[in-house]
């Protein structure tokens, strides 16, 4: 018997799962292997719509590994027009659709039970890098954009710590990091978007053109439209990064110095961290200056700070190495087999006047025995007046903090940790806080109405206008 190559075998298997239409009676996809009866013909695509089990299983999972909702098909678009055609087809036949980048959500937000998941990573072209902006497809990851802009001496103003995420993915939730106290969120640094609405219309929007849709798309969870292209702002990049690390006895003393640094604007990137150690939780700030010439570094970086005397540490790296630190860390954790464990991350925006007590009590209550390697706590400082996008919901106080409890846990601990997340979410909300929408927190429609106030009415209006049949983003549960 003649040998069959692996490539030939896989090609044959894949061909049997490529969708060609939709059986209106059985409410099921028709593949090349099952054609024969009457069905609604799928429009011709540049990419593929597939039902192969491996693709469905991957789309039924996310970074959290907690919620698993299986779609009925996955679209790998070969063009923006594929998304237009798929959304129109889905709307006509009452099929739900979710856009998905790297799936870096913790509670099924990028999933679509019995719907279609669009794998945006196949749209990954960087169209242009100009002197002050870049035009990129939705599936471009921030790390790849950096590799294109840094040789030109440019960078996006704000980066998430983990840069191996898609641009449309972070723009759909907000996109925050250690530079946000100076430059706002990533959604505050977008000049223009191309989106596909829930009606299957390709629309260009900005602050001056279709501004309502522009605001609904940025931090809008894909509820009104799928982002397919973005024009993002660029600023000059320095060549190197110097990180000062300062240690503290507790969370309040760390937070006091973060507040001081917000006012001083001495560093380009600041964040607080806490990690579990055999002796309890350690607390420290990492404050980074970007520079090309040493003359650009702050003359007195430690002035006015109250860290533990003698605890200061200093690291130097290239600018790209600094942006890539978390990428390297996650690669190491994945190599150690920790990537497949549950990640019930909880990300809470807490008012500055409430965070000291809330964070101290919360950290003291954590069961350190459940924290697997890679678990940590983060504090990011924000200045509210530098945030412009209404759907990135944050506290009313001018200075507030993102308090991140980033846990990797054993599988058997999922239920009590999720219950704890819900309790902490409610406690923070009662203090005037908001939840960052990538979190592992069970929420219902009533919670979402509270979350988006006072802009809930505006969001509902844009939803009715651009996705009247509620085709998009079923995994969030906002419009169940």
N, C-alpha and C positions, 0 to 999 in steps of 0.2 A: 504493500500500500504506500502510495506516495506521501511523504511528509507534508504536513500543513504548517506554514510558518505562523508564529504568534501574531504577527501583524495581520495576516490574512484571516486568522481565526477571530481576532478582535473586530476587524472590519465587518465580518459577517454578523457577529453578535450585535454590533452597534446598529447595523442596517435594519435589523429586525425591530429596533426600538425607536426609530425615527418617526415622528408623527406626521401624518399627511392630512388628517381631518378629525372631525368630532362627530360622534354618533349622537344625534339629538334625542333618540329614544332611550338608549342605554345610558346616556350621560357619561360617555367614555370616549377616550381618544382612540383613533384608528391609526395603526402603524402600517408600515409597508408589508409586514408579515400577515396582517389581518384584513387587508382590503377585500372587498367583495360586495358588501351591502351598501345601502344608501347612507351618505354622511355629508356633513358640511365640509367643503373643501377648504383646507388651510391655505391662505395666500402664499405664494412663493416667497421663500426667505433666503437671505444671503448666508445666514447661519443655520442652526438646527434647533428643533424642538424635540426633546428626547424624553423617553420614559424608562431608560435603562435603570435597573435597581441601584447601581452604585451612585448614579447621579441623584436619584431621589433620596437615598440615605444621607448623602452629604448635605443636601439642601434641607433635610429634616433635623439638622443639628446646628449648633453655633458654638461660639467660644465658651459659653456657660456650661454646655453639656448637661442641661437640666430639663429643658423643654424640648420635645421632639414631635413636630407636626409634619406629616409626610405630604408633599405636594403630589399632584398627578402628572406633572411634567416640569422640565427645566428648559428654559430658552437660553441658548448661547448665541446671542445676536452677532451677526456679521456686519451690522450697520445700525444706525439710528432708525432707519426706516423699518427694520425688523421689529423694533419695540413699538413703533406706531401701529404697524399691522397687527401685532399680537394683542395690544391693548384694545384696539377696535374689535377684533375677533372675540376677545374675552368679554367685553362689554355686551356684545350682541348675544352671547350665549351664556351669560350669567356665571362667569368664571372669575374668581378672585386672582389678583396678581400682586406679587411683592418684588421689588428691586432688592438686590443683594450684592454687596461688595465682597469683603472678606469675612462677613458673618461675625464681626467682633462685637456682638451683643451677648448679653448674659441670660436672657429670659425669653427667647423665641421671637424677638421683635422682627427679625428678617425672614421669618418662615411664613408659609401659606398652606394651611390645612386644606387638602383637596383642591388646591389652586395651582397656579404656575409661578415658579420662582425664576426671575430673570438674573442670570449670572452676568453682572455688569463688568466683570474682569476681562471679558473678551473685547470690550471697547477700551483700548488702552493706548491711544495715540496722543503724543504731545504735539499739538499742531504748530505752536509757535512759542518762542521765548523772546519777549521784547525787553526794553530797558526798564519797564515798570510793571509788566504784567505777562502772564502766560495763559495760553488757551489750551485746555486739556480735555480729553474725553473723561467720562465719569469713572471709568475703571482704572485710570492711572493711579498708582500708589504714590504717596508723598515722597517716599524714599527715592523713587525713580525720577520724580520731578527735581529733587535736590541734586541728583547726579547730573541733570541737564543744566541746572541754573548755577550751581557753584562754580564751574569753570568760567562762567560769564560774570562772576563776582556778585551774584544775586541769590536771594532766598525768599521764601514766603515769610511774612512777619511773625506768624504764629504757627507752631508745630505741636502736634500731640507728641507725648513722650515716645510712643510706639509709632514709627513712621511707615510701617508696612501695612497701612490701611488705605483704602481707596479715597480719592478726593470727594466723590459724591457721597460716600458713606459718612464721612465725618461732617460734611456740610449738611447732611440730613438731620443730624442731631445737635450740632453746634461746633464742636472741635475746640478744645481748650488745652492749655498747657502753662508752663512756667513763664511764658512771655505775655500771657493774657492780661496781667495787671497793667501793662504798658500799652498793648495793642488790641485789646479786646479778644474776641473769639475768632476762629477761622471764618465763621459766617459774616463777621464784620469787615472782612478783607476780600470780599467778592464783588467784582464790578458788573458781571453779567452772567446769566444762565441761559442755557437751552434746556427745555423740559418737555416731556410728553405728558399731557394731562390725562385724567381718567376718561376723557372723551376720545382719546387717541389723537389729539391735536399737538403738533410740534410748535412750540411757542418760544420766542426769545423774550426775556424779561430782565429788567434792571430797576434801579431806583426811579428812572424817568420813563420807562416803557413797561407797561403792565406791572406797576409796583405792588399791587395787591397779591398777585401770583408770586412775584419775587419774594415778598416777605413770607408767604405761605410755604414756599419751597425751602427756605433757609431755616434749619432747625425744625422743620415741619414734618419730619418722620415719613416723608413720602406719601402723606395723606391726600394731597391734592394733585401731585405730579411727580414723575420720575425724573430726576436730574440726569441729563445725558451729556452735557458739556458745560464747562465753567471757565470763566475768565477770572483768574485770581491775581491779586496784587503781589508784586515783588518789590523788595527793598535791597539796598546794598548789603552784601555779606562780608564779614570779616574772615580772616584766614584761620584764626586760632581761638581757642576757648580756655579760660582759666577758671577752674571751679574751686571755691573756698568751702570747706565743710566745717560747720560749727555744731558742737554737741551741747545738749541741755538736759536738766534733770527731769523735766516733765513737759506736758503739752502746753500749759499756760505760758511758761517762760519761752518756749519755742514760738508760740503764736505772738507774743509781745514783740519779739525781734522781727518776725515777718511783717507785722504792722509798721514797725519803724522803717523797714526796708521799702515798703510800699510808698511811704512818704518821701524817703530819701531818693528813690529812683536811681540808686547807685549801681545796681547790677542789671544785666540784660535778661536774666532768667533766674527766678527764685522758686524754690519749693521746699516744703517741710516733709520729713519722712519719719516713720517710726517702724521698727522691726522688733519681733520677738527674739529675746536672747535667753539663755539659761537663768540669768539674774533678773528677768523682767523685760519690759519694753525699753529700747534705746530710742532717743529722740535727737534728730539733727536737722539742720538746714543745709541745703546745697545752693550756693549763690554763685552764678557764673557771669563772667565778663567776656564778651567777644572782642577780639582785637586783632589788628595786623601789626601795628607797632606797639611796643611796650609802653610808649607814652600815652596810649589810649586807656590804659588800665587805671582804675580809681587810685588816687594817691593814698588814701587812708581807708582801705576796705573794711576794717574792723571797728572803726570809730563809732561809738554810740551803741555797740552791741553788748549783750550781757550773757554770752555763752560761758561754759565751764572753762576757767583759765587753763591754758596749756592743751586744750583739746583740738585746736584748729589743725586742719589738714588741707593741703593744696595739691591739685592735679592740673596738668596741662595736656591739651590734646589739640588736634586739628578741629576746625569747626564741624566738618562732617563726622568725625569720630564722636564728637559730643552728641550730635543728633542721632547717632546710630547706637548709643549705649544700650537702650532697652531692646532694640532688635537683637543685639548680640546676647543679652541676658535671656530673652525668650527662646532663642535658638538653643542655648545651653539647657534650659529647663525642658524643652521638648526632647532634646537628645537624651536627657536623663529619665524620660518616660513620664514626666509630670503634666505634659500638655493635655492628656486625655482625662485628667481628673476634673471634677466640677469646679467651676469658678463663679460662685455666687457673689459677684462684685456688687457693692453698694456705694453709690456716689451721690452725696447729699450737699446741696448748696445751703450753707448755714449762715444766718446773720452774724456779723462780727461781734455783736454784743452778747451773743448766746453761745458761741462756739467753744469757749474755754471750758465751761462747766460741762456742756454736752459731750465734747470730745473726751474729756478726762473720765467722766462716768462710763462712757461707752467703751473706751479702751480697757478700763479696769474690769469691765464685765466680760470681756472676750475670753473664751476658752482657748488658751494658747496651745493646748494639746491637739486641737483640730487644725492648726495652721501648718500646712505642708510647706516645704521649701518653695520660695518664690512669693509667699504671702507678705504683704506690707501695707502700711497705712500712709496715705499722702495728704498733704495740705497745700492747696493752691490759693493764693490771694487774688482778689478781684477788686476793681474799681468800677462801680456800677455805671457811672456816666460814660465809660468807654465801651459799653455794650449797646449796640443799636438795634438789634433784631428782636422784634417783639415775642417771637415764639420760643426763644431761649429764655425760659422762665427762671428768674433768680430772685433773691430776697430784695426787699425795698431799701435796705441800708446801703450807704455808699461804699463801705468796705465790708466785704463778706468773704467767705472761704468755701472752697470745695473740699469736703472731708470724704476721702475715698477709703473704704475698707475693702482691700483687694485680697480676697481669701482664695486659696486653693485648698480643698478639703477632701477627706475620704467620701466615697459614695454614700456610705451609711449615715452621714451627717447632714444630708441635703435638707430633710424636712425641718429639723429644729433650726438650722441656720436661716432658711427662707422665712420661717416664722419670726425669727429675731430681726431679720431685715424689715419685715412689715412693721414690727413694733417700733423700730428705730425711725423708719420712714414717717410713721404717724407722729412720733414725738418731735422730730425735726419740723414737720409741717405745722404742728401746733405752736412751735417757736417762731414761725414766720419763714421757714425754710422751703426749698423746692428740691425736687429729685431730678438728677440728670438722667435722661430717658434711656440710657443703655443698661440700667441697673436690673438686678435680679430681685424684683419686688412684684408680688401679685397685686395688680390694680384693676379696678373696674371703671365703668363709664362715669360714675359719680366722682371718682378720684380724678379722672382726666378733666372733667368740667372744672373742678377746683384748681387743678394744676395750671390750666391755661387762662384762668381769670386774670385780668379783666378782658382778655382778648379772645375768650371762647366764642363770643358772638361773631367776631370777625373771621375766625377760623371756620365756623359753621357756614358762613356766607360764601367763603372761597371754596369750601368743599362742595356745596350745592352748585356752585357755578362751574367748577372744573372737573368734578367727579360725582355727578348727580346720582349715579347708580352704585356708588360705594364699591368700585372695583379694586381700588388700590390699598395696599398696606394693611391687610387683615391681621397680621401677627401682632400688631400693637394693641388691638382691642379698643382703640379710641372710638370708632364708630362701628360697634359690633352689630 
